[in-house]
Structures are given as C-alpha cells and as structure tokens.
Amino acid sequence: MENIKATNTEATSILDISSGEIVFSVPIRGFEFRKSLMKKHFNENYMDSEKFPKSTFKGKISGYRMDDGIYQAIATGEMNI
C-alpha cells in the first residue's frame, strides 16, 4: 500500500461575512500528486475530470470562531463533485 496525497492551489472562493454565505470552486485537474501516474489515475479512472472538470460548494457558515489564529466553522450546503 502507498500513501496518496494531493494538493490543489487553484481553488477560488467568495465569502459574504455579513450573511455567512460561501461558495467555492475547485478545478479537479488542479490536484498535484507526488507521482504523475497517480494524477493520471485520479483524473481518468476515479474523477473523470474531462467530463466533470470542477467541484463546487455553495452554502452558509455558522458558529465560526478563532482559536490561536485558526478559524473553525460549521458549513452547511451543497457540494458537487
């Protein structure tokens, strides 16, 4: 077995602090893996990123607080992957 880890720095988000509404979009092909074969399998075999190029979330944040410089929050909404 092998650890599989990826990062994605191409996500975009909008937060309306007054209402707590939040939306974000993550391009699936933006995930970077340690090995190029992992990325190929992720996009072709698991995510079908050609047909479904992005993941989105639209919802609302409630009960957020900051603790030691880290924000913690509860978000409810709809996520599409």
C-alpha positions in Angstrom: 0.0 0.0 0.0 1.0 3.5 -0.7 0.0 6.9 0.8 -1.8 9.0 -1.7 -1.7 12.8 -1.0 -2.5 15.7 -3.3 -2.6 19.5 -3.1 -4.6 22.0 -5.1 -3.8 25.7 -5.0 -6.2 26.7 -7.8 -9.4 26.8 -5.7 -11.4 30.1 -5.7 -13.9 31.2 -3.0 -16.2 34.0 -2.1 -17.4 34.6 1.5 -20.0 37.2 2.4 -19.2 37.9 6.1 -22.5 39.7 6.7 -24.7 36.8 5.7 -22.3 33.9 6.1 -22.9 32.7 2.6 -19.9 31.0 0.9 -19.2 29.5 -2.5 -16.1 27.8 -3.8 -14.9 26.1 -6.9 -12.0 23.6 -7.2 -10.7 22.5 -10.6 -10.2 18.7 -10.5 -7.2 18.8 -12.8 -5.5 21.2 -10.4 -4.7 18.5 -7.9 -0.9 17.7 -7.8 0.4 14.4 -6.7 3.8 13.1 -5.9 3.8 10.8 -8.9 2.4 11.7 -12.3 0.8 8.2 -12.6 -1.3 9.0 -9.5 -2.5 12.1 -11.1 -3.4 10.3 -14.4 -5.3 7.6 -12.5 -7.1 10.1 -10.3 -8.3 12.2 -13.3 -9.1 9.3 -15.7 -10.2 6.4 -13.5 -11.7 8.0 -10.4 -12.8 11.6 -11.1 -13.5 11.5 -14.9 -12.2 15.1 -14.9 -12.7 15.6 -18.6 -16.5 15.2 -18.1 -16.6 16.7 -14.6 -13.9 19.4 -14.5 -14.7 21.1 -11.2 -16.1 20.6 -7.8 -18.3 23.3 -6.2 -19.7 24.1 -2.8 -22.5 26.6 -2.1 -23.7 27.1 1.5 -23.6 29.0 4.7 -21.2 29.3 7.5 -22.4 29.4 11.1 -20.8 29.2 14.5 -17.4 30.3 13.4 -14.7 31.2 15.9 -11.0 31.9 16.0 -8.7 29.9 18.3 -4.9 30.5 18.3 -5.1 32.2 14.9 -7.1 29.3 13.4 -10.7 29.8 12.3 -13.1 27.0 12.9 -16.5 26.9 11.4 -19.5 24.8 10.6 -20.6 25.0 7.0 -23.9 23.6 5.6 -24.8 23.5 2.0 -24.5 21.5 -1.2 -21.2 20.1 -2.6 -21.0 18.7 -6.1 -18.1 16.6 -7.0 
